[in-house]
Amino acid sequence: MSKNKNLGLLVLVALFIALVALATMVINVPMVATQGFINVGDTVIFLSALLMGPRVGLVAGGLGSALADLLLGYAHWAPFTLVIKAVEGLIAALIGHAVYRRDKKVSFQAIGGLIIAALWMVLGYYIAGGIMVGFQASLASVPGNLMQGLGSVVLALPLLHAFRNFRP
């Protein structure tokens, strides 16, 4: 890989990390029961995963989301978020990236990958919330996280269609 290609990839990864953090921070709704919040950062995680692949989905999802937690004053969630969102990006990419790149369209397999990744996020935050505030209180976050995850799948679809010819 040439120096320019490496630099270009590094710039794209940094851009996706920043976009995940920004999307997470700009539109968020606090959830009192779990001391967390609902956001649209998952939409950008899904974009990074399907456009760029597993490594970028993992890095952008984990670092961008954890950075947003730190900057918004949710530092107690950042370690959990780092892992949950990194795995979310990884799942989405492992299932959907290759077929999205090959077909240049969002297939049922890619959508399925996004849904599975979103469901992982819901489960991950339920477990993290259970550890932090108790599992009964953490149940209160499930509907909001489901709305966030599935809403992000829906928001990602037209964006992925718009970027179908993007090739890093």
N, C-alpha and C positions, 0 to 999 in steps of 0.2 A: 504494500500500500504506500502510495507516495506521501510526501510531507504535506502537500496541499489537501489531499483527500483526508488525511488524519486531522488536520486543522479544521477542515469543513465539518467533519463528524463531531469533533469536540465542540464546535460552535453550535451545531444543531442540538446536541445533548444539553448544553448549558441553556439554550433557548427553551427547550421543552421543560427543563427543571424550573426555570423562571415562569413559564406559562402555567405550569401546574400550581406553583405557589400563588401566582396572581389570581387565577381562576378560583382557587380555594379561599383566598382572602377577600376578594371583592364581593362575591355573593355568598354570604353565609348567614344562617339562622341559628342562634344559640338553642341548645337543648338543655334545659335546666336540670332534668332528672339525672343526666350523666355528666354534666359539666363539659359537654362537647358541642358540636355544631354540625348542621347540614350545609353542604356546599356543592359546587359544580366542578370541582377539580378533577373528579373521575372522568369527566368528558375529555379533558386534555390527556389524562393518563391513557385512555382508550385510543386517542389519536396517535400518541407517541408509540404505543404498542403495535398498532396495526401498520402505521406508516414506516416505522424504523426497526421494529423487531424486538426480541426478548431482552437483550441487554439494555437498550434504551428505555423500554417500557419499565423494566425493573428499577433502573437508576432514576429516571425522571419521576416515576410514581413515588418511590421511597423518599428520595431527597427533597423533591418539590413539596410534597405534602408535609413532611416533618419540618421543613423550613417554615412553612406557613403556620404550623402549630407553634413553633418557637416565636415567630414574629407577632402572632395574635395573642400571646400570653397563655397558651395551652401547653406549656413545656412538659407538664406531667403526662400528656398524651404522646409526645414526640417519639419516644422509643417504640411504643406500640404501633404508631402510625407508620414509622419507617418500615417496619416489617410487613404490616398489613397491606399497605399501598404498593410496596415493592413486589410482593407476591401477586397482588391484583394485576399489576402491569405485566408481570411475567406470564400469568395464566392467560390473559387476553392475547398476548403475542404468540405464545406457544400454540394456541388453538387456531387463531385467526390470521396471523401475519402472512404466512406463506401463501395461503389461498387468496388473500386480499391482493398481495403483490402479483400473483400469477394472473388472476382474473380481472384485475383493475376494477373490481366492484365489490360491494358488501354482500357476501353470500350468507346463506343460513348458517354455515359453519362459523363464519366470523361473528355473526350476531350471537350464536350460541356461546362462543368464547367470551364475548362481552358480558353476557348474562351470567355465566358461571363465575367470571371474575367479580362481578357485582355481588353475587351471592356469597362468595368468599369474603368480600369486604364486610358484609352484614354479619356473618358468623365471626369473623376476626374481631370486630368491634364489640359484639356481644360478649365474647370471651374476655377481651381486655376490660370492658366495663364491669364484668363480673368480678374480675380480680381487683379492680380499683374501688368500685362502689357497691358490689354485691350483685348476684345474678338476678335477683328479683327487680332491683332498680334498673339493671342493664336491659331488661326486657322492654322498658319504655323507649329505648333507642332503636329497637328493631323496625318499627313502622317508618320512622324518619329515614333510617339508613336504607331501607328497601326503596323508599321514594327517591332518595338521592341516587342510588345505584341504577335503578331502572330508568329514572329520568335522564341520567347521564348517558345511558345506552341510546335512548331516543334522541337526545341532543347530538350525540356523536354521529349518527347515521347520515344526516345531510352534510355534515362537515367532512366525513370520510368520502362521500360522493364528490364533493367539491374538490377534494385533494387527490382524487383517484389517479391523476397523472403525475403526482409528485414522486420524484425519484431522487433520493439523496446521493 
